[in-house]
Amino acid sequence: MKYLKEAAALGLVAALCLGGCGGDQTVTEDNAPSDLLKKAAAITSESDGKDLEEVLHELVRQTGEANQYRLILEENEQEQNLEENGGKLSAVNTDYEVYDVRYAGDAHFYQVYEEQTSDSSTWELMDSTPNAITRVYVTPVKEDEFGSEEARVIVDSISGDPGEQAGNEDNVQTIVSNSIVYPIYLQTGSTLLLNPTEHPEDYNFQLMKKGDTYEWTISMKDEESYNKKMDQAYQEAYGALRTDIYEDSSFVLDSRDVKEVRIVITMDQEGTISKIENSTKTTAVYQDQSLDLTSNNTLNIKAAPEDWHEFFRTFFEQTANGKIGVADEVTILPKKGDSDLSVQSEDSK
């Protein structure tokens, strides 16, 4: 009798947990927490590409609106590229990091863009309006200033260009908004040769609830079919075989097959994206050599604090009136209340 009671209790728990007991839960149209996630859950390999494109656009737009189009984008990529030397295959590792602050302020698109690789770095600040674009290139004073607030930098150059007339106020706002979220859309598969929105039949789609977040995974469906289409698309785009390394028939691989394509979009129940992960794996084969090449990219997205608005406004006002000039040392996003940006001119150093 005791055994029967325990078995019945376990059966009840198991039944209740079919909906998810602390573990991952498949999200469907029936249990999706919002209309936008319901649309995402409805996407399958049989869906029209336009429906997928609409959902991706809505997710990106929701991310921008939820953060008032004031974003900090932090991107990290590790990639292995194929190299051939005397018939020997090898993988060359490359990596880069990007710290990208994009801020909508009135009719302004403000930006701090920092890109860092193993052997170089680029730092740029920009103020773009319909009437003018100002670009300021800087160099960090210390090597470990990447992605940090209160970073000290030296102004290398200041340049201005006429802006593109955008027409009415609504057009201006649309251009600013689109500029801010554009890098997010790029990470949703739009740069792939077999773009999911143009080839949804070549991808699987799965939406899962994991804790308080939702993960929408878009992944390669069938390896053989995918590679056949890749061969055709590559030849149409570049006029050469994917296996022809130098595109002159001097060195041709036996095969170069895509083994994995995966995009994971992490978001909240409203569809506000916080992270996008892209990963691919390709295997190159030549005679008795087989080499796996991988690429992994992660984009983290978060809101930019309002302090950035005051910094951008003050910084570009002071570059315009000459208070900040070439060779001056400036603080990016100084402590709140430090409106003069702690400018140290060349003459005072």
N, C-alpha and C positions, 0 to 999 in steps of 0.2 A: 504493500500500500504506500509506504514511504517512497519507494522508487517511482511509483506511478505519479505521486504528487510532484516529485522533483522533475520528472519528465514533462508533466503538464506545464509546470512553471517555466522550464527552459523553452518549451514550445511557444509559450506566450511571449517571452522575451524575444525569441527569434522572429516571431511574426511582427512584433512592434519595430524591430530593428530593420525590417525590410525597407523602411523609409529612411534609414540612416541613423545609426547609433554612434555618433561621434566620429564615424569614418567618412570616406568619400561617398558622395551621393550623385548619381546621374540626374542631370536636370533635363526635363522635358517641357514641352509646351504646357502640359497640365500643371506642373509644380514650379514653373519659373516664377521668381518673385516680382518681376516687372515686365512691362510690355516689350521693352527693348531686349531683355534676356529671353523672352518668349520667342522673339523673332530669330535670335541667334540659335536657340535650341531647335528651331524648325529647319535650319539649313542642313541639307544632306548632299551627297554626291550627285543626286538627281536634280538639285535646285538650279534655277536659272542664275547665271552669273550676275545679272543685274540685281537680283534679290540679295545676294551675298555682298555685292558692292554697296548697296544701300545700308545694310546692317553695319558694315565696317565704317562707313561715313558717319552713321549715327553714333557709333561708339566713340569715334574720335571727337565728334562735335559735343557729345555729352561730357567727355573728359575736359574739353576746353571750357564749356559753360560752367561746370561744377567748380572749376578753379578760377573762374572769372578771367580766363585767358591770361593767366599769370602763372607761368610754369617754370620749374627747374627740371631739366632733362639730363640725366647722367647715363652715359653710354659706355659700355666696355665691350671690346671685341678681341677675340683670339682666333687667328686664322692660319691655316697651313696651306701654303701654295706649292705647286709642283715645280721642281727644278730638275733638269737633266744635264749631266756632264759626262761626256764620253760613253753614253749608253747606260749610265748609272742613274737611277731615280733617287731623289731625296726630297724631303719636305722642308720648306723654309718657313719658319714661324714668324708671323708678324702680329703685332697687337697695338691697339690704340685706345685712348680714353677721351671722352668728350664731356665737358661740363658746360651746359648751355642754358642760360637764363633768358627766357622770352617773356616780355612783359607788355601788356596793352595799357597805354596811358593816354586817355583822350584820343586824339588822332595820331598818336605816336606808336610805333613799334620799336621798343627798346630791346637791346640784346647785349649780353656778355657771352662771348664764345671762346672757350678754351679747348684746344685739342693738343694731346700729348702722345707721342710715340716714343720708342726706345731711344731715338736719336734726334728728335726735334720737338718743338712746341710752337703753337700759334695762339696768341691772345688778341682778341678784337672786341671793341665796344662799338655799338652802332645805334644811331637814332634815325629812324626812317619815317618821313611824313610824305604826304602827296606833293609837297613843294621842294623838299630837299632831303638828301641822305648824307649823314656825317659818319665817317668811320675813323676810329682812333685805334691804332695798333700800339700795343704795350709789351713790355718784357717784365716778368716777375723779378723782384729783387732777390728772392731766395728760391731755390729749386723746389722746395716742398710746399709752395704756395698754391699748387693746383687745386681748384675746387674749393678753396677756403675763403670764408668771409674775412674781412679786414686784411686782405692780401695787399702788400705794398708792391706797386708796379712803377716802371719808368716809361713815360710816353715816348714812343719812337716816331710816330707820324700822325698827323691830323689831316684828313682830306674831306672835301665836300663835293657832292654831285647833285645836279637838279633831279628832283623826284619825278615820278610819272603821275601826271594829273589823273586823279581817280574819279572825278566828277562829284556827285552829291555825297552827303554825309554817310548814307547807308553803304555806298560803294567803298568808302574809306574804311568803315568798320569791318566790312566783309573781308577786304584785303588784309587788314591787320590780323583779324581772327584766323584766317586761313594760313597766314605766314607763321603764326605761333604754333599751330598744331600740325603743320606739314610734316615734320620729322616723325611724328607718331604714325601717320598714315603710311609712310615709307616702310615702316617695320612690320606692316600687316601682310606682307607678301607681294606688294606692288612692284618690287624690283626683281622678282624672280622671273626667269625666262618663261617658265610655265606659271604665269600669274593665276592664283586660285580664282579670281573673279572672271577670268577668261577660260579657265579649265577646271571648273568645280568637279567635273567627273573624275579627275585624277587625284582627288583628295578625300580623306575621311574627316569628319567633323564631330567633335565630342565636347559637350559642356558638362563640367563637374562642379559640384559644391565641395569646397575643402575648407572646413572651419567656417570663418566668416567671409571668405572670399570665393570667387568663382573663376574657374580656369577653362577657357575655350581653346581646345587644341585642334589645330589644322595640320594634318600630316599626310605624307605621300600614301596613296592607296595601294597601287600595284607596281612593284619594281620594274617588271619587264615592260609593261605598257608605258610607264613613265619615261623610261630611258629611250624607248623608240621615238616618243614624241620629242624628247629633249634633243635627240640626234637631228631630227627634222627641223626643229625650231632653231637650233644653233646654225645649221647649214644655211637656212634661209636668212638668218640675221647677219652672219659673218662670212658667208661664202666659203666655208671650210668645214672639215670634219672635226668633231670634238676631240678625236684621238690624234689629230694632226697638231702637234705641240707648237710648231713654228709656222704653221699654215703655208708651208712650201713643200710638203711631202718629204722633207729631209729626215724627220723623226716622227714615226707614227706608232702610237701605243696599240697593243692588242685589244685593249678595252679600257673604258673609262666610265664606269657605271655609278650612278647615284644610288646610294644605299639607304639614305635617310634624309627626309626633309620634314622639319617640325617647327611649327609656330605655336607658342603658348601665350595667350593673352589673359593676364590676371586682372580682375576688376571687382568692384563691389556689386551689390544687388541692383543698383541703378544703371550699371554699365560704365561707371567711371574707371578708366584704366589706370592701374598703378605700375604695371610692369609688362613688358613684352620680351619674350625670349625666342630667338631664332637659332636653329642648329641644323647643320647639314653634314653629311658624310659621303665621301666619294672614294671609290677604290680604283686606282690606276694599276694596270697590269701590262708588263712588257717582258716577254720571254719568261724567265723563271722568277722575275721580280713582281712582287705585289705590295702596293703601298696605300695605306689608308690616309686620307686627307680630311680633316674636320674643320668646321667653322662654327664658332659659338658667339652670339651677340646678345647682350642684355641691355635693355633700355628701362631705366627706372624713372618714374614720373611722380612729381610731387608739386604742391602749391608753392609759389614764390611769395614770401611775406611782403606786406605792404611797405616795409622799409626800403625795398628796392625802388619803389616809385620816387621817393624823395632823393635817393642816390642818383638815379638816372637823370631826373630833372635838374638837379644841382650840377652834376658833372657836365652835362652838355651845355648848360647855360654858361658855365665857367670856361669851357673850351671856346664858346662863341665870343665871349667878351675878353678873351685873352688872359684870364686869370690862370688858366691851365694851358701850358704850351709844351712844345717838344723839349725833351730832357727833364721835364719836371717829374717829381716822385709823388704818387698819389695813392690813397687808400681806396680800394674797392669795397663798397658797403661798410663804411666805418661804423663805430658804435653809434647807437641812436642819439641824436642831438648834436653830433659832430658835423655840422652842415658845411664846413669849409673843406671837407675831405682830407684834412691834414696835408695840404699841398706843401711840398718842399721844392722850391724852385732851384734851378741849376746854379743860380748866383749865390744862393744861401748855403750850398753844400760845402 
